[in-house]
Amino acid sequence: MRPIMRNNNQIKRTKYLLSIGLYLLVSGPMSASVIPTNMGSYSFRGMVIATPCQIAPGSEKVPVDFQQISVKDLYKEGKSKPLIFSIHLTNCNTTIFKSVTVTFNGIENKNLPDHLAISDQSEASGIGIGLLNLNETPIELNTPSLAQNLATNNTEIQFKAYVEAEPEARINQTITYGNFYSTAYYTLNYQ
């Protein structure tokens, strides 16, 4: 009878091993696979640019101080004397581009086309700010200035600004005195 018991034990062992193998076979793929519950995606974008110069520290925000302008002179002359201001560029590489224009934008004075309006925080009124190329030709807002050549390493781009009386305020002598503020933003356009 012993041989039958061996067969019985062998059968039990075989059944046991088969059930473990079957369990591993069935449960293995289930435990190895990951069922996604939340999914998402990333969208990447950008722009490759060729910038031949860097804006020098301090030229990102250029303060232009007109100091004091006489109301009497604005009535008489219509505008102030132009004041020079500059944008400084560094590390210029003229192998990429040879010149640059500057486009100024800001809030336009509704009574003086292509002049910057002064802000609501200003005490003064009846005036606007005009911009000129260095040769004193007017610069229209949102339009590139005259091109200026880039120099190797450092370049200084110069412009002029002036305060002008609004025509109606000058005629009616209604220019208000006090502090005034205005902001223009600029974009460099390399050529």
Backbone bond lengths (Angstrom), bond angles and torsions (degrees), N, CA, C in turn:
res aa  C-N    CA-C-N  psi(-1)  N-CA   C-N-CA  omega(-1)  CA-C   N-CA-C  phi
1 M - - - 1.426 - - 1.517 113.96 -
2 R 1.228 111.45 -17.17 1.451 115.33 178.33 1.517 112.79 -58.71
3 P 1.307 119.18 -43.07 1.445 118.04 179.97 1.523 112.12 -58.98
4 I 1.276 120.81 -32.30 1.459 122.49 179.23 1.520 109.91 -69.26
5 M 1.310 117.75 -39.69 1.459 121.24 178.56 1.515 111.24 -63.30
6 R 1.323 113.26 -41.07 1.459 116.22 177.31 1.510 110.38 -60.21
7 N 1.234 116.36 -43.97 1.446 119.59 178.74 1.522 110.72 -63.77
8 N 1.294 115.78 -38.78 1.452 120.18 177.70 1.528 110.32 -64.25
9 N 1.342 116.79 -45.02 1.468 120.73 177.50 1.521 110.69 -64.64
10 Q 1.309 114.75 -40.11 1.460 118.50 178.91 1.523 110.13 -65.97
11 I 1.303 116.11 -38.47 1.462 120.48 178.64 1.520 109.47 -66.19
12 K 1.358 116.56 -43.36 1.459 119.89 178.81 1.536 110.32 -62.60
13 R 1.352 115.42 -44.59 1.461 119.69 179.73 1.534 110.43 -63.47
14 T 1.294 115.91 -41.60 1.456 120.37 179.60 1.520 110.06 -64.21
15 K 1.350 117.30 -43.71 1.460 120.95 177.68 1.528 110.26 -62.01
16 Y 1.330 115.27 -41.96 1.463 120.74 -179.41 1.533 110.42 -63.05
17 L 1.330 115.68 -48.02 1.464 119.97 179.74 1.527 111.23 -66.30
18 L 1.326 116.71 -37.67 1.458 119.93 177.25 1.526 111.24 -64.97
19 S 1.340 116.92 -41.55 1.459 118.52 179.74 1.530 111.26 -67.66
20 I 1.343 118.24 -36.78 1.467 120.19 176.32 1.523 109.40 -66.63
21 G 1.314 116.87 -45.14 1.463 121.04 178.87 1.509 111.67 -61.18
22 L 1.349 115.74 -43.80 1.452 120.24 178.76 1.530 110.43 -64.05
23 Y 1.325 116.71 -41.23 1.466 121.55 178.10 1.535 110.08 -60.80
24 L 1.340 116.28 -46.59 1.459 120.26 179.24 1.518 111.25 -65.58
25 L 1.316 115.66 -37.76 1.453 119.95 179.75 1.521 111.01 -64.56
26 V 1.312 116.87 -42.79 1.461 121.46 -177.69 1.528 111.17 -78.83
27 S 1.322 117.81 -44.28 1.461 119.99 -174.86 1.522 112.64 -82.77
28 G 1.296 120.09 -20.99 1.466 123.32 -179.12 1.517 112.77 -57.08
29 P 1.324 119.77 -56.38 1.460 120.52 -179.86 1.526 112.53 -62.99
30 M 1.323 117.59 -32.70 1.460 119.85 -179.52 1.519 110.94 -68.36
31 S 1.330 116.64 -40.94 1.457 118.24 -178.82 1.520 111.16 -78.37
32 A 1.322 118.64 -24.93 1.459 121.41 -178.98 1.525 111.54 -80.70
33 S 1.324 118.53 -28.02 1.459 119.67 -178.21 1.529 110.06 -85.23
34 V 1.343 115.14 148.32 1.457 121.55 178.46 1.514 107.26 -108.50
35 I 1.286 115.28 128.25 1.453 120.08 179.42 1.526 107.25 -94.42
36 P 1.340 117.86 115.20 1.465 119.17 -178.39 1.524 110.88 -68.79
37 T 1.324 114.77 133.00 1.460 118.95 177.52 1.521 111.07 -108.31
38 N 1.344 118.07 -35.23 1.462 123.00 176.07 1.513 108.00 -132.43
39 M 1.309 116.07 134.82 1.458 119.82 -179.97 1.515 108.58 -130.62
40 G 1.308 117.20 157.56 1.456 122.74 177.56 1.511 109.36 -154.65
41 S 1.297 115.66 -173.28 1.458 119.55 178.30 1.522 109.22 -151.30
42 Y 1.296 115.62 161.36 1.455 122.79 174.01 1.514 107.38 -114.62
43 S 1.313 115.87 145.01 1.452 121.57 174.87 1.524 106.74 -121.88
44 F 1.308 116.83 121.85 1.453 121.24 -177.30 1.518 109.47 -106.02
45 R 1.330 115.54 141.23 1.455 119.53 175.59 1.515 108.66 -152.40
46 G 1.293 116.97 167.97 1.451 122.27 179.35 1.509 109.38 174.88
47 M 1.316 115.13 -169.91 1.449 120.36 -179.77 1.526 107.77 -146.86
48 V 1.279 116.07 133.56 1.454 121.13 174.03 1.523 106.24 -92.96
49 I 1.322 116.92 125.16 1.457 120.41 -177.01 1.525 110.40 -123.01
50 A 1.301 114.77 159.65 1.467 121.46 173.94 1.520 106.47 -115.87
51 T 1.298 117.19 102.56 1.453 122.17 179.93 1.519 108.06 -108.66
52 P 1.326 116.92 109.16 1.456 118.72 -176.08 1.525 114.30 -75.01
53 C 1.326 118.24 -18.27 1.470 121.55 -178.28 1.522 109.90 -134.85
54 Q 1.310 114.62 163.69 1.465 121.29 171.62 1.522 107.67 -114.07
55 I 1.311 116.16 146.45 1.459 119.76 175.26 1.522 107.06 -74.66
56 A 1.324 116.27 126.93 1.465 121.20 -177.49 1.524 110.06 -65.86
57 P 1.327 117.41 145.06 1.467 119.89 175.55 1.531 109.83 -54.23
58 G 1.318 115.16 132.87 1.461 120.55 -177.73 1.516 112.86 97.73
59 S 1.328 117.50 -17.51 1.464 120.25 178.86 1.522 112.23 -95.77
60 E 1.346 116.55 -1.11 1.467 118.58 176.72 1.528 109.66 -68.95
61 K 1.313 116.32 -38.46 1.469 122.54 177.79 1.520 106.70 -129.78
62 V 1.318 116.51 103.43 1.459 121.68 -174.87 1.530 109.47 -97.41
63 P 1.331 117.85 115.10 1.466 119.06 176.21 1.531 110.20 -80.73
64 V 1.307 116.94 129.84 1.465 122.13 176.01 1.525 106.27 -118.02
65 D 1.326 116.14 112.05 1.466 121.41 -175.12 1.529 109.75 -106.50
66 F 1.315 116.05 111.24 1.463 121.21 177.79 1.530 111.63 -76.59
67 Q 1.298 116.51 -10.34 1.466 123.65 -175.89 1.519 109.06 57.82
68 Q 1.316 119.23 -121.33 1.466 120.55 -176.14 1.524 111.05 -109.68
69 I 1.325 115.12 131.08 1.464 122.05 177.23 1.521 106.72 -122.49
70 S 1.306 116.77 127.54 1.464 121.76 -177.27 1.530 110.84 -75.42
71 V 1.328 116.35 131.85 1.468 121.43 174.81 1.524 108.81 -59.79
72 K 1.319 116.45 -38.78 1.469 121.76 179.64 1.534 110.54 -58.72
73 D 1.345 116.84 -42.30 1.468 120.50 178.63 1.532 111.59 -67.01
74 L 1.327 116.93 -36.15 1.470 119.84 177.84 1.527 110.85 -66.04
75 Y 1.338 117.88 -38.32 1.464 120.10 176.17 1.528 110.45 -66.55
76 K 1.332 116.35 -40.37 1.464 121.00 -176.18 1.531 112.16 -75.71
77 E 1.329 117.51 -52.41 1.465 122.41 -174.02 1.533 113.35 -93.15
78 G 1.312 117.08 -24.63 1.462 121.15 -178.27 1.514 113.40 90.63
79 K 1.334 116.16 -22.53 1.465 119.85 179.10 1.521 110.19 -157.77
80 S 1.340 113.58 164.97 1.464 119.93 179.14 1.526 110.26 -84.81
81 K 1.324 115.85 170.88 1.464 120.16 172.98 1.525 108.02 -70.45
82 P 1.337 117.49 141.79 1.467 119.71 179.34 1.526 112.05 -64.59
83 L 1.305 114.51 143.95 1.459 123.07 179.95 1.525 107.84 -115.02
84 I 1.341 117.71 130.32 1.470 121.27 -178.99 1.523 110.02 -80.64
85 F 1.332 115.51 136.82 1.465 121.26 170.72 1.524 108.26 -137.05
86 S 1.324 116.19 158.44 1.465 120.62 -172.08 1.517 112.43 -132.61
87 I 1.318 114.20 154.92 1.463 122.67 167.45 1.524 105.21 -116.91
88 H 1.319 116.78 123.32 1.463 121.63 -178.27 1.531 109.64 -99.53
89 L 1.323 115.39 130.84 1.462 122.16 177.47 1.524 108.62 -116.24
90 T 1.324 116.48 143.82 1.464 120.94 -179.93 1.525 110.27 -126.91
91 N 1.316 114.88 167.78 1.470 122.33 177.22 1.527 112.29 52.07
92 C 1.320 116.45 41.39 1.466 120.50 -178.34 1.525 110.78 -75.18
93 N 1.309 115.05 135.92 1.456 122.69 177.35 1.524 106.80 -119.22
94 T 1.311 116.48 104.43 1.465 120.53 -174.73 1.528 113.63 -81.41
95 T 1.321 117.40 5.08 1.470 118.49 175.14 1.527 110.77 -78.17
96 I 1.319 117.19 -19.72 1.468 120.92 -179.65 1.527 110.21 -87.34
97 F 1.336 116.28 -57.74 1.464 122.54 178.64 1.521 108.48 -133.63
98 K 1.314 116.66 156.57 1.473 121.41 -175.68 1.525 113.74 -107.84
99 S 1.334 118.31 -20.90 1.464 120.21 -176.73 1.525 110.38 -145.34
100 V 1.322 114.56 171.57 1.460 120.91 -178.43 1.527 109.33 -143.86
101 T 1.317 115.95 142.48 1.464 121.89 168.32 1.519 106.64 -116.02
102 V 1.311 115.26 162.51 1.460 120.29 179.77 1.520 107.98 -126.19
103 T 1.312 116.30 131.90 1.460 121.81 175.74 1.519 108.10 -108.69
104 F 1.325 115.88 121.34 1.464 121.77 178.28 1.521 108.82 -99.57
105 N 1.313 116.40 139.05 1.463 119.79 172.80 1.517 109.06 -140.58
106 G 1.295 115.04 158.45 1.457 122.44 -178.82 1.515 107.95 173.82
107 I 1.310 116.01 -171.39 1.465 119.83 179.42 1.525 108.43 -77.87
108 E 1.324 115.13 124.55 1.464 120.69 -176.67 1.528 110.95 -84.02
109 N 1.329 115.68 140.06 1.464 122.01 175.29 1.531 107.67 -69.57
110 K 1.319 117.42 123.45 1.468 120.51 -175.47 1.528 112.76 -69.36
111 N 1.335 117.58 -17.88 1.465 121.21 179.77 1.528 113.38 -100.96
112 L 1.323 116.47 -8.92 1.469 122.09 178.63 1.528 108.43 -134.33
113 P 1.325 118.51 93.89 1.463 120.29 -179.28 1.533 111.43 -55.37
114 D 1.330 115.21 142.03 1.464 123.92 179.46 1.525 113.77 61.31
115 H 1.307 116.43 24.11 1.464 122.80 171.96 1.527 107.43 -117.43
116 L 1.315 115.42 146.00 1.465 119.99 176.83 1.521 110.03 -74.60
117 A 1.312 115.55 138.68 1.466 120.57 174.34 1.520 108.51 -78.99
118 I 1.318 115.87 152.32 1.460 118.61 172.78 1.523 107.45 -86.90
119 S 1.326 116.03 153.35 1.467 120.23 -173.29 1.524 111.70 -74.68
120 D 1.325 114.96 163.91 1.466 121.71 178.91 1.523 112.31 -65.54
121 Q 1.345 117.67 -20.45 1.462 121.14 178.79 1.527 111.86 -78.30
122 S 1.320 117.81 -5.18 1.465 121.79 -178.92 1.518 110.65 -74.22
123 E 1.326 114.84 145.52 1.470 120.52 173.05 1.525 109.52 -84.65
124 A 1.330 117.08 -35.21 1.463 122.13 -179.91 1.526 109.65 -73.45
125 S 1.324 115.59 157.78 1.464 120.48 175.05 1.521 108.72 -152.22
126 G 1.329 115.49 166.87 1.462 120.63 179.38 1.517 113.59 83.40
127 I 1.342 117.02 18.31 1.464 121.27 -178.59 1.524 110.62 -135.77
128 G 1.319 115.40 162.92 1.458 122.80 173.44 1.513 108.57 -142.99
129 I 1.314 116.80 169.90 1.460 121.52 -178.48 1.521 109.03 -115.77
130 G 1.324 114.98 124.18 1.459 121.51 178.32 1.518 110.95 -101.97
131 L 1.317 116.37 152.05 1.466 122.61 179.81 1.523 109.39 -119.69
132 L 1.333 115.49 143.18 1.457 121.69 -178.36 1.517 110.85 -131.33
133 N 1.339 115.85 149.27 1.451 119.80 165.53 1.521 106.57 -68.49
134 L 1.310 117.30 167.62 1.460 120.68 -177.76 1.531 111.86 -60.49
135 N 1.347 117.47 -30.06 1.468 120.97 177.97 1.531 112.01 -81.97
136 E 1.322 116.67 8.89 1.472 126.14 176.50 1.523 114.33 71.69
137 T 1.333 118.46 19.38 1.459 119.86 168.96 1.527 107.41 -81.16
138 P 1.333 117.62 139.85 1.471 120.41 -176.71 1.527 112.62 -63.38
139 I 1.320 115.23 147.20 1.466 122.26 173.40 1.523 107.01 -106.90
140 E 1.316 116.37 121.39 1.461 120.37 176.53 1.522 108.80 -79.60
141 L 1.319 116.51 143.33 1.461 120.21 175.89 1.526 109.04 -63.32
142 N 1.315 116.33 145.81 1.469 123.92 178.34 1.527 113.46 63.12
143 T 1.334 117.19 20.11 1.461 122.88 178.93 1.524 108.18 -130.98
144 P 1.325 118.92 135.72 1.470 119.72 -178.87 1.531 112.87 -59.86
145 S 1.318 115.30 143.68 1.463 122.19 174.88 1.527 108.96 -72.36
146 L 1.326 115.85 -179.35 1.459 119.37 172.47 1.521 108.72 -65.17
147 A 1.330 116.17 147.64 1.468 120.39 179.73 1.522 109.87 -71.11
148 Q 1.320 115.06 141.26 1.463 121.48 175.30 1.520 107.71 -123.61
149 N 1.319 115.97 138.47 1.465 120.86 -178.34 1.517 111.05 -69.33
150 L 1.324 114.75 142.49 1.462 120.71 174.77 1.522 109.01 -86.59
151 A 1.312 115.87 142.46 1.461 121.36 174.18 1.522 107.70 -104.29
152 T 1.321 116.50 150.22 1.461 119.98 176.96 1.525 108.49 -62.25
153 N 1.290 116.64 135.47 1.471 126.42 -178.77 1.523 112.60 77.50
154 N 1.337 119.80 -79.64 1.471 121.34 -173.91 1.521 111.37 -120.05
155 T 1.330 115.37 139.54 1.461 121.81 178.36 1.521 108.54 -134.52
156 E 1.323 115.84 136.88 1.462 121.10 175.09 1.525 107.54 -114.87
157 I 1.328 116.19 119.26 1.462 121.50 179.03 1.524 106.59 -100.47
158 Q 1.332 116.63 121.12 1.461 120.14 -176.23 1.525 111.67 -109.68
159 F 1.322 113.96 144.36 1.457 123.04 177.25 1.516 108.20 -138.96
160 K 1.321 114.98 175.14 1.462 120.47 175.50 1.524 108.49 -129.13
161 A 1.320 114.97 150.27 1.466 121.43 176.40 1.524 108.02 -133.28
162 Y 1.310 115.93 150.74 1.467 120.59 178.92 1.524 109.07 -147.35
163 V 1.315 115.46 159.53 1.464 121.78 175.94 1.521 106.83 -101.19
164 E 1.327 116.10 132.49 1.467 120.54 179.69 1.524 109.86 -125.27
165 A 1.326 114.98 141.72 1.462 120.88 177.38 1.528 109.06 -76.35
166 E 1.327 116.12 139.24 1.461 119.90 173.12 1.528 107.30 -65.89
167 P 1.341 118.65 138.72 1.472 120.96 -175.40 1.530 113.71 -52.72
168 E 1.312 117.41 -46.99 1.468 120.47 -178.13 1.530 111.58 -67.39
169 A 1.334 116.77 -39.60 1.468 120.50 178.82 1.526 110.50 -66.12
170 R 1.317 117.07 -33.89 1.475 120.48 178.33 1.523 110.65 -70.60
171 I 1.324 116.57 -46.38 1.472 120.50 -179.44 1.524 110.90 -63.22
172 N 1.333 116.81 -45.73 1.473 121.58 -177.29 1.527 113.16 -85.51
173 Q 1.326 116.05 -2.29 1.465 122.87 -178.01 1.535 111.28 52.12
174 T 1.351 113.45 54.40 1.472 119.98 -179.54 1.529 112.57 -116.77
175 I 1.330 117.13 21.84 1.468 119.83 175.69 1.522 107.46 -68.36
176 T 1.326 116.09 130.30 1.466 121.58 178.67 1.519 108.24 -98.31
177 Y 1.330 116.11 135.73 1.470 119.65 -179.80 1.526 110.22 -88.40
178 G 1.319 115.98 162.83 1.462 123.05 178.61 1.516 110.42 136.90
179 N 1.315 116.10 -179.43 1.467 121.43 178.45 1.523 110.20 -66.04
180 F 1.320 115.66 149.46 1.469 119.87 175.20 1.518 109.19 -139.71
181 Y 1.332 115.11 153.61 1.462 122.73 -177.46 1.523 108.80 -139.84
182 S 1.308 115.00 146.56 1.458 120.76 175.50 1.525 107.64 -155.72
183 T 1.313 116.42 153.73 1.464 120.60 179.37 1.521 109.27 -130.43
184 A 1.322 114.48 133.58 1.468 121.25 172.34 1.519 107.14 -121.29
185 Y 1.295 116.98 141.73 1.463 122.90 175.27 1.522 107.01 -106.41
186 Y 1.314 116.27 148.21 1.461 118.06 -179.60 1.518 111.37 -128.99
187 T 1.329 114.22 150.82 1.459 122.77 176.95 1.521 107.82 -127.07
188 L 1.323 116.01 130.53 1.463 120.99 177.00 1.523 109.12 -87.19
189 N 1.320 116.25 131.48 1.466 122.51 -179.77 1.524 107.69 -119.74
190 Y 1.326 116.67 105.92 1.466 120.59 -177.09 1.523 110.84 -85.35
191 Q 1.335 115.22 144.45 1.471 120.95 -178.96 1.514 109.44 -131.41
